[in-house]
């Protein structure tokens, strides 16, 4: 599987002339990609709840979003998942 970094280079989004800089940039991007995946897994219940409510109601107020996230965070705490 090609890395995000390789895709950025192949598509001309970045150009790096120095191998050391190239390696550091690749490590940084891979680290950030892993952090993002972990956050998505951790907050999946809240994201699913937001998606379900958006499908049901089409729009949500800022307070609705806060309430959904807060409710799901409490469920995670009660289940011992955070």
C-alpha positions as CSV (number, residue, x, y, z in Angstrom):
1,X,0.0,0.0,0.0
2,X,1.3,3.4,-0.9
3,X,1.7,5.9,1.9
4,X,0.0,9.3,2.0
5,X,3.4,10.8,1.6
6,X,4.1,8.9,-1.6
7,X,0.7,9.9,-3.0
8,X,1.5,13.6,-2.2
9,X,4.8,13.4,-4.0
10,X,3.4,11.4,-7.0
11,X,0.7,13.9,-7.5
12,X,3.0,16.9,-7.4
13,X,1.6,18.3,-4.2
14,X,5.0,18.4,-2.5
15,X,8.6,18.5,-3.7
16,X,11.5,17.6,-1.4
17,X,15.1,17.8,-2.5
18,X,16.8,16.5,0.6
19,X,16.4,12.9,1.6
20,X,16.6,13.7,5.3
21,X,13.8,16.2,5.0
22,X,11.9,13.7,2.9
23,X,12.2,11.1,5.6
24,X,11.2,13.5,8.4
25,X,8.2,14.7,6.5
26,X,7.1,11.1,5.8
27,X,7.4,10.2,9.5
28,X,5.4,13.3,10.5
29,X,2.6,12.6,8.0
30,X,2.4,8.9,9.0
31,X,2.3,9.9,12.7
32,X,-0.5,12.4,12.0
33,X,-2.4,9.8,10.0
34,X,-2.2,7.3,12.8
35,X,-3.4,9.9,15.4
36,X,-6.3,10.8,13.1
37,X,-7.3,7.1,12.8
38,X,-7.1,6.7,16.6
39,X,-9.3,9.8,17.2
40,X,-11.9,8.5,14.7
41,X,-12.0,5.1,16.4
42,X,-12.2,6.7,19.9
43,X,-15.1,9.1,18.9
44,X,-16.9,6.7,16.5
45,X,-20.0,6.5,18.7
46,X,-20.4,10.3,18.7
47,X,-19.7,10.5,15.0
48,X,-22.3,7.8,14.3
49,X,-24.9,9.6,16.5
50,X,-24.2,12.8,14.7
51,X,-24.6,11.1,11.3
52,X,-27.9,9.4,12.4
53,X,-29.3,12.7,13.7
54,X,-28.3,14.5,10.5
55,X,-30.0,11.9,8.4
56,X,-33.1,12.0,10.5
57,X,-33.4,15.8,11.0
58,X,-31.4,17.2,8.1
59,X,-30.0,20.0,10.2
60,X,-28.7,20.3,13.7
61,X,-28.1,23.4,15.8
62,X,-24.8,24.0,17.6
63,X,-26.5,23.0,20.8
64,X,-27.8,19.8,19.3
65,X,-24.3,18.9,18.3
66,X,-22.9,19.7,21.7
67,X,-25.7,17.6,23.4
68,X,-25.1,14.6,21.1
69,X,-21.3,14.7,21.7
70,X,-21.8,15.2,25.5
71,X,-24.3,12.3,25.7
72,X,-21.9,10.0,23.8
73,X,-18.9,11.0,25.9
74,X,-20.9,10.2,29.1
75,X,-21.8,6.8,27.7
76,X,-18.1,6.1,27.0
77,X,-17.1,7.1,30.5
78,X,-19.9,4.9,32.0
79,X,-18.8,2.0,29.9
80,X,-15.1,2.5,31.0
81,X,-14.0,3.2,27.4
82,X,-12.2,6.5,28.1
